[in-house]
Amino acid sequence: MIRLNRIYKELTITLEGLKKGILEIAITTSESTQVAKLLFRIYELEKRLERLYIDIGKLVYELRHLPVNEIIENKDIIDYIDKIKILQQDITKVEKEINLLREETIKSKLDELKQYMRRGGFTIDDLVPSKNSEVIGKKIRELRLPPGLIIISLIRHDLLIIPHEDMQIDEGDRIFILGSRDRIKEAAPLFITA
C-alpha cells in the first residue's frame, strides 16, 4: 500500500510537470503566432507604402514642368503624403504591439525566475566598485568572492554584458551578482575603496 501511494505521488508530480510543459508550449505557440501575424501585417503595410511611393513618384514626374511650390501644394500630392503618414503610424503601432508581446513574454519568464530564486533563498543585487576598490583592474576569475556567488552580468557604458572569466572589472561597471543576501553582503566590502 505504501509503495502504491509513492507511485501515485510520483505519477501526480509527473502529470503536473507535463501539464505545465504543455501549457508553456501552448502559450509560447500562441505568442509566436500573434507575433507572426503582426509581422505579416507590417509586411502588408510596407507593400502599400511602397506602392504609394511609386504612385507619388509618378505624379511628381508628370508635374515636373510646374514650379516646386505648385507640386507641393497639389491636392493629389497632399493626399498621397497624408496616406503615407497614416501608414507609417500604423506600422509604428504594430511594431509597438510586437514589442509589448515580447516584453510580456520576458516579464513572465523573469517573474517565474524570481519565484524560484526566492524559494531557494537567492537574490540578484548590483554592486558598483568605487574608484580605488580592490576589484578594479582584476579579472573576474581573480576576484575572491564568497562561495555560492555568481556574477551574471554587468553594465558597461549602458550595454549589458554577459561576463567571462577573463573579463577585467573597470571603473564605472555595474556588476550583477546572484546568490544569497548574506553572501552578497560579505562580498560588498570588496567593491568599496580599499
N, C-alpha and C positions, 0 to 999 in steps of 0.2 A: 504494500500500500504506500509506504514512504517513497519507494522508487517510482511508483506511478505519479505521485504528487510532484516529485522532482522533474520527471519527464514533462508533465503538464506545464509546470512553471517555465521550463526551458523552451517549450513549444510556444507558450504565450509570449515570452520575450522575443523569440524569433519572429513570430507573426507581427508583433508591434513594430519591430525593426523593418520588416517587409512592407507594412502599411506606410510607415514613414518614408521609406525609399520610393514607393510608388507615388505617394503624394508629392514628393520632391520632384520626381520626373514629370508628373503632370503639370506642376506649377512652372517648372523650367520650360517645358514644351509650350505651354500657353504663352509665357512671356516671350519666347523666341518667335512664336507665330505672330504675336502682336507687333513685335519689332520688325519682322519681315514685311508685314502688311504696311506698316508705316514707311519703311524704306521704299517699298513699291510705290506708295503714294507720292513720295518725294520724286521718284523717277518720272512718274506721270506728270507732275507739276513742272519739272525741269524740261520735259519734252514740249509741253505747252509754252513754256517760257522761250525755248529755243525757236519755236515757230513764230512767236511774237517778234523776237529779234529779227528774224528773217523778213517778216512782213514789214516791220518798221524800216528796215534797211532798204527794201524795195521802194517803199513810199518816199523815203528821203532821196533815193536815186532819181525817182520820177520828178521830184520837186527841186532838183539840183540847180535849175536855172533861176530859181527865186532867191531873193536875199535871205540870209540866215534867220533874221528876225521873223520873216513870214513863215519859214519852215517850222521854227519852234512854236509859233502861235497857231499853226494849222490844227484844226479841230481833230482830224484823224490821228495826227501825231500825239496830241494831248491824250486822246482816248487810249492809244497804244501804251503810252507811258503810265497812265493810271492802271491799266490791266497788268502791266509788268510789276508795278509796285504791289498790287494786291497779291499776285502770285508769289512774289518774294516774301511777303508777310506770311502767306500760307505755308511756304516751305519752312520759314523760321518757326512757326507754331508746331509743325510736325516734328522738326528737329528737337524742340523743347520737350515734346511728348516722349520721344525716344529716350532723351536724357533722363527724364523723370522715371521711366520704366526701369532703366538701367540702375539709377540711383536707388530705387526701391529694392531692387534685387540685391544690391550690395549692402544696403541698410539691413535687410532681413538676415543676410548671412552674418553681418557684424553683430547684430543683436543675439543671434544664436551662439556665436563665438563668445560673447560677453557672458551669457548664461553659463556656459561650460567653464569659463575661466573662474567665475565667482564660486561655482560648486567646488572647484579644485583649489580654491584659496589663492588664485593668481590675479594679478592686475597688470596693466601696462602703464608705465609712467615715463615722463620725459625728463631728461637731465641736460642742462646746458653747461658745459665746462666753463669755468671762469678763466680769465686771461692767462693766469700763471698756474693753472691746476696741473697736477702730475699726469693727467691723461693726454694733454695737448702734445701732439707730435708722436704719440705712440700708436703702434698698430693695434688693432682690436685684439689679436691673439696675445699681445703683451700685457693687456690690462689684467689687473689682479682683482677681478670681480668675485664676489662671494659665490659659492656653488649654487647652481639652480637658476642663475640669471642668464638671459639670452638677449643680446642686442638684436632687435628685429628689424629696425630701420633707423635711418637718420635723415634729417632735413638739412641740406646744404644749398645755400643760395636759392631758396624756395623750390628746390627739387627733392622729391622723395627718392631715397637711395636704399636699396637692399644691400647691406654691407657684406663684405667678405673678410676673412681673417687678416689679410694683408692691407686692408684699408687703414689709412692713418687718420686719427682724430685731429680735426683742425679747429682753430678758434672760431666760434660762431655756429658750430654744428649743434643741432638739437637731436639728442640721442634718445630713442625709444627703447625701453628695456621691459622685457616680460619676466615676471617672477612674483614671489610673494612680497607683500608690503614690507615685511621685516627685512628681507634680503635687500630690497631696493634701498631702504633706509641705511643699511650697512654700507651700500655702495656709494651713497650720496657724497660722503666726505672726499672721495677720490676726485670729484668734479669741482671741488672748491679750491681756491687758491692755496697752494702749499705754503 
